């Protein structure tokens, strides 16, 4: 049976990661090193992994557009230009990188901010191949420096931000940096107030209902915490008056939106952010009869790179005992 958590109310405020760090320092420091903790930041707030000296030229032959990536001090830039048949430049546009989205575990994409309007830039750094190339989707439609970062994009790639209603991509106030603890635990106002109160008499034998601990949710609601961002599908339809920011851990995701998934995708064809869908189709998940979740094997507080292959093999062996395994 699921507990009723007090921070599901829309009247409970978000407080930010730093408030969590005062009592949960070790978890906080570990989380900041994960992919989610490093999901969104300003240039030079994370180690530089890009190559700005060689291989920093990308050509979009469909649109006859060249791109060069450069660095000047602490600033990153992308230059777009076009040449005529004689190799003479007939167009140039240079934009400064204001934000980077992506930890770099897989890639880094770059954003520009013009009076609060956030747009994607045309070229991405792909870490596995260590190359620059057109940003995802740009190989089909090159929107140059004008691809808007809408509220739902920002919601899943970053912490909570103030979005200007009725705009497409304008954010007000200071932009957050990194997916926050509250994305998976819900808003922390009540939790902070409780534990700062001089009258607080915490009882560790009882579950604290001022903050959601996904471990105490049903398996399906645990999965919904992850599926809010890791279930892309073909299209998401929000309930009337709802947006991505209305979901709070502990709720059913279907109370906020319906995600439509194509039933007959070719084998091995999954959408880029449909980890939850892929897991639900796996033999492990099906055989678990609803008991398995993402965190059965994956600890969201720990950087993957800190764990060896043996660690993940042992996660499998927790269920697949060696005596039951066929010889490979």
N, C-alpha and C positions, 0 to 999 in steps of 0.2 A: 504494500500500500504506500502511495506517495504522500509525503508530508506536505502540508501547506506552508510555503515559505512567505515571509512577510515582505520580502523585497521584490515581489512580482508586480506590485502596484506601480502604476505610472507616476505616482507622486513621490516615489523614492528616487533620490538623486545619485548620479555617478560622482565618485570622488577622485578617481585617478590612481595610477599605480603607486605613487609615492606614499600614499596613506597605507597601502598594503605592506610596504617595505619596513615600516616601523616595528611590526610584530612578526612578519614572515620574511626576515631578511635573507635567509639562505635560499628559500624558494624563489623569492623575488630576483636575486642575483643570478640564479640558475636560469630562470625563465627569460631574462633579458638576453641570454645567449642562444635561445632557440630561434627557429625560423620565424615563428609568430612574433616573438619579442623584438625581432629585427626587421619587421615587415615594412616599415615606413620611416624615413628619416631624411635629414638634410645632408647634402654632400659633406664628406669628411667626418660625419658622426659615426661611421663604420670604416674598417680598414679598406683601403683601395685595392680592388682586384682587377680592374679594367686595364687594358693596354691602350694608352693614348699616344703611343709613338709609332708603332708598326701595326699594320692591318686595321687602321682606324678610319678606313674609307669604305663606304657601302654605296652601291649603285642600284637604283631602281630603274631597270631598263624599260618597264612598262610606261613610266611617266617621264623618262629622261631626267631624273633627279639624282644628284650626287649628295652624299652626306659625309661630313668629316667631324669626328669627335675630338675635342681638345680639352686641355686643362690649363688654367692660369692661376697659380697660387692655390687657394682653396676653392676655386670656382670651376665648374664643369660647363662646357658649351657644346651645342650641336649646330653645325653650319650646313645649310642647304644651298645648293647652287645648281644652275643649269647651263649647259654649253651649247653653242651653235655648231654647225657642221665644220667650222674652222677651229674648233676647240676653244673659242673665246667665251668667257663667262658673260651671260646675258641676264642673269638673275642671281641674287645672293640674299639670304635671310639667315641671321644668326640669333639664336635664342640661348639664354642662360638656363641651366638646370636649377630648379628651386627645391625639388624633392626627388627622392629615389624610392621606388616601391619594389619590394622584393629583397629578401635577405642576401641573395647572391648564392644560396645553396643550389638553385637552379638557374636563376637569371636575375637581372636588374633592369627595370624600366624607368624612364626618366620623365618627370613632370615639370611643367612651367606654370607659374602663377602670375596672372595679369589682373590686378585689382580684385583678388579673391576668386577669380574664375580659374579653375584648375584644368589644364589640358595635358594629354599625353603627348610625348615627343616621338618622332618617327623611328628611332633606332634603339634597340635593346642589346644589352650584353648577355650572351648565353654562356653560362659558366662551364658547363660540361665540355663544350667544344672550345672554350676560350676564344670566342669570336664575337664581333659585332655583326648584327643583321637587322633587317626590318622588324619592327615590333609586331607581336602576334596580330594577325588580321590585316596588317598593312600590305601584305603581298597580294591581297585581293582588292582592297580599297585603301589607297594612301591618302589619309586625311591630314597629312603633313603635321602642323603644330596645332591642329584644331579639333582633335578627338576629345570630346568632353569626358571628364571624370565625374560621373553622376553619383548620386547619393549611395546607391547600392554598391558601386565599385569601392567607394571610400569605406563603406560599412565593413566590408569583408577584408580589406587590405590594411585597415588602420583602426585606431581607437575611435571613441565617440567624438564627433565634431558638430558644430552648429552649421546647419545647412539652411540657406536662404530659400524659403518656400516660394514656389512658382518659378524659381530659376531652374536652369538645367544643371549647372555645375559651379555655382557660386557658394563658397563657404565663408562664414564670418568668424570673427575672433581668431585666436591662435589655433593653428592646425596641430592636432595630436601627432605623436611620433611613436608608432608601434601598436599592435593589437594589445589591448589592455587585459589585465586579470579579470575585469568585470565582464568581458565578452563571454566567459564561461561560468562565472560565479554570480553574475547579476550585479546591480548597483549596490555600492557599499555603504551608503549613508547610514542606515540603521545599525549596521554592524560596527562601524566606527564609533557612532554615538554611544552604543551599548558598552563597548570596551573602554571608552574614555570616561564613562560615568563613574563617579566615586561610589555610587550605590550598586555597581555591578557585582553580582555574586555568581560568577560563571561556574557552571557545573559540567565538567568534561564528560560526565556519563550521559548527558543529554545532548541531543543534536541542536545546534544553534540555528534557529530558524530565521535569523536576521540576514543570513547569507547562504546562497545555494552551494552545497558541496555535491557535485554531480555523482559522487560515489553513493549517495543516499537516494538517488533517483532510480526509477525503474530503468531497465536496459533500453527501452524504446525512447524514454525521455532523455537519457544520457546521449543516445545517438542523435536526437534532435538538436542538442547543444552543438554537436559537430556539423550536423547537416544544414544548419542555418547558413553555412558558407561552403561546405564541402558536398553539396548536392546540386550541381548546376542544372542538369536536365536540358530539355529543349527550350522551355520557357517557364517562367514563374508568374503566376497571377495572384496579386495581393487581394485580400479581402477588402471590402469597401472601407475606405478611410484609413487603411493600414499601410505601413511602410516597413522596410527592413528593421528600423530602429524600434519598432513596437514589440519585437520578439524579446523575451527574457528567459534565461535558463530556468527550467522547471515548467515552462509552458509546452503545449503541443505546437510544433511548428505549423501544423495544418490550421491552427486558429488564426494565423497571420497570413499565410500564403499557401498556395497549392503549386507543387512542382510537377510539371508534366515531363515524362521520360518516354522516349521512343521505345517501343516494345521489341522491335525487330532489328536492332542495330547489328551490323556485322560483328562476328566474334572478334574481340580485342579492340573494338572501336568504342572508346569511352570519351566523354567530354572532359575537358582539361581540369575541371574542378569537381569531378563526381566521384571522389574517393568513397563517400558513403554509399553510393549506388553500387560501386564495384565490390565493396565489402559484402553488401547484402546478397550479391549473386554468387559469392564464393561458397565452396563446399563446406568450409569451416563454419561459416555463419549459418548456413542452412541446417547442418547437423547439430549445431548448438541449440536449436529450437528456441531462438530468441534470447539466449543467455549471453552471447558474445557481443562485445562493443568495441569501439576503436581503442579504448584504453586497456583492453585485455592484453594487447601487445605493445602499446605505445604510451609512454608517459609524457604528457604535454608540457610538463615542467622541466624536462631534461633535454639538452641539445643531443640530437641523434649522434653527432660526431664523437660524443663522449663515451659511447657504448661500442663494444666490440661486436664482431659477428657472433661470437659465442653467446653473448647476452641475448641476442634476438633468436638464435637457434634454441636457446633454453626456454624462451617464451613459447616457442612451438612445442617443445618437449613437455611443457606443463600439461598439455592435453594429449599429445601424440607420444605416448610412452614408447621407449626404444624397443621393447619386446613386441610391440604391435606393428612396428614399421617393417615394410618390405625392404629387402636389400636393393639399393640403387644400382 
